[in-house]
Amino acid sequence: MNEEKLAIEGGARAICELGPFPTKIGVDELLEILDMWEFRPENAAKIKQIIESENNLKGPHLFRYYNPKPSKVAAAEKAMADLVSTEYCLAVNSCTSALVASYRALGIGAGDEVIVPGYTFFATSATVVSANAIPVIVDVDETLCINPEAIEKAITKRTKAIVPVHMRGAPAQMDAIMDIAEKKGLAVIEDVAQAGGGSFGGRRLGSIGTIGCFSFDYYKVIVSGEGGFVTTDDEWLYTRAQSWHDCAACWRPDRYAREQKEGELFCGENYRMSELEGAVALAQIRKADGMIAGYRRAKKMIKEAIEKFDGVSFRRLTDEAGDAGICLVMFLPDADTTRRALEAMQAEGVPAGGVYDSKVRDWHVYYYWEHILDKKSVAPDRLPWSAVPESELPKYSQDMCPRALDLLSRAIIVDINYNYSDRDCAAIANGINKVLRAMLR
Ligand SMILES: Cc1ncc(COP(=O)(O)O)c(C=O)c1O
């Protein structure tokens, strides 16, 4: 019989050390990532050589939790909370996720209504449906954001929240919206996907309503490829959003703790941000104010250089100083002139686009949201529509937001780049003036 003393009884350990092993993610993965940056070939070769010469390289731990190193995602959350000025901030993998987590944190579910604008990316309202609630679609005004009067008219006994979307960089009418919400006891979820870093009345967007939802997908103001953030001053909503974002109330902060308060434990999904996106987001958040200053400067130069034309107006801004400045929106007299002017501007090289053309499908306009207008459901239970008597469901139709369709069919949107030089701005304004002079004078 082997008489060796067991380690548990003070004997020598059978295993002193395993390994060393290379970390799971190392040189090969780093080289793939670097391949996405377009280094000059001679520099790429030098970088590759340096990386490959590294012995025992300790690679990153790309999961935000259990990370032996300080988490980039946690640092990005802190930076975002500081930027937006909220107590709490949760990183997620998209704004779509941020919206669902917010609706869920607020306890919104079957039979509840959420008021959304008819002009927004479809995700704002699709997520209401995926949270099993009913989107009530209302009109916008010349701000191209939700119209507060239309909100008031749409409120019913089932309404739980209003979702103002700060479209194309510009703040919605947050003073009027907050007044309505307060009067009616409703939550306000700001969809800041398109206006990260913007503000209203000196307060950052995403800090005015009950919750703010941000997108960091590649087409947004501040980006990490994919990604999103939830911001709030409400600790309970943060706790519930955090639970929803990691499937089973994992981090409160004790992963396996029993419920300390009714409503803390439930089953959620997985919206975690990875450390790769966290690292990119962190660097971007640090640069946000510089980029926004660039957007605003370029937009101002272009706008001021555009001549006055009869029948041409700019989008009404609720707070010009708070506009993130990512685009300039002009309304022309009618849809046909707009289409022709847009084509002519594009031919001149102006970075302009249209929004709504009844022949071009685009999920930024409610007109094409058949998923909602036709009350589609993912399952035979027909939720969310089956939770409410048919006669009490909102009446959806393609012409229910006439102001949105009129304004959007007459809108030309000029994209702004924060790097535009004075010469670029002058050239763009010149291209716009040239076309409008030829067509409208
Ligand atoms: C207004 C608005 N809300 C939500 C989203 C969804 O963002 P994400 O792509 O991060 O899910 C977008 C994206 O286009 C958007 O424009």
The ligand as an SDF file (V2000), in Angstrom:
LIG
                    3D

 16 16  0  0  0  0  0  0  0  0999 V2000
  -32.5570   55.3410  -33.8100 C   0  0  0  0  0  0  0  0  0  0  0  0
  -31.9100   53.9860  -33.6980 C   0  0  0  0  0  0  0  0  0  0  0  0
  -32.2380   53.1940  -32.6580 N   0  0  0  0  0  0  0  0  0  0  0  0
  -31.6830   51.9770  -32.5110 C   0  0  0  0  0  0  0  0  0  0  0  0
  -30.7700   51.4930  -33.4140 C   0  0  0  0  0  0  0  0  0  0  0  0
  -30.1910   50.1220  -33.2170 C   0  0  0  0  0  0  0  0  0  0  0  0
  -28.8230   50.2010  -32.9590 O   0  0  0  0  0  0  0  0  0  0  0  0
  -27.8850   48.8960  -33.0380 P   0  0  0  0  0  0  0  0  0  0  0  0
  -27.4590   48.7480  -34.4490 O   0  0  0  0  0  0  0  0  0  0  0  0
  -26.7180   49.2640  -32.1490 O   0  0  0  0  0  0  0  0  0  0  0  0
  -28.6560   47.7780  -32.5040 O   0  0  0  0  0  0  0  0  0  0  0  0
  -30.3790   52.2870  -34.4890 C   0  0  0  0  0  0  0  0  0  0  0  0
  -29.4080   51.7920  -35.4750 C   0  0  0  0  0  0  0  0  0  0  0  0
  -29.4200   52.1030  -36.6360 O   0  0  0  0  0  0  0  0  0  0  0  0
  -30.9740   53.5740  -34.6390 C   0  0  0  0  0  0  0  0  0  0  0  0
  -30.6530   54.3670  -35.6560 O   0  0  0  0  0  0  0  0  0  0  0  0
  1  2  1  0
  2  3  1  0
  2 15  2  0
  3  4  2  0
  4  5  1  0
  5  6  1  0
  5 12  2  0
  6  7  1  0
  7  8  1  0
  8  9  2  0
  8 10  1  0
  8 11  1  0
 12 13  1  0
 12 15  1  0
 13 14  2  0
 15 16  1  0
M  END
$$$$
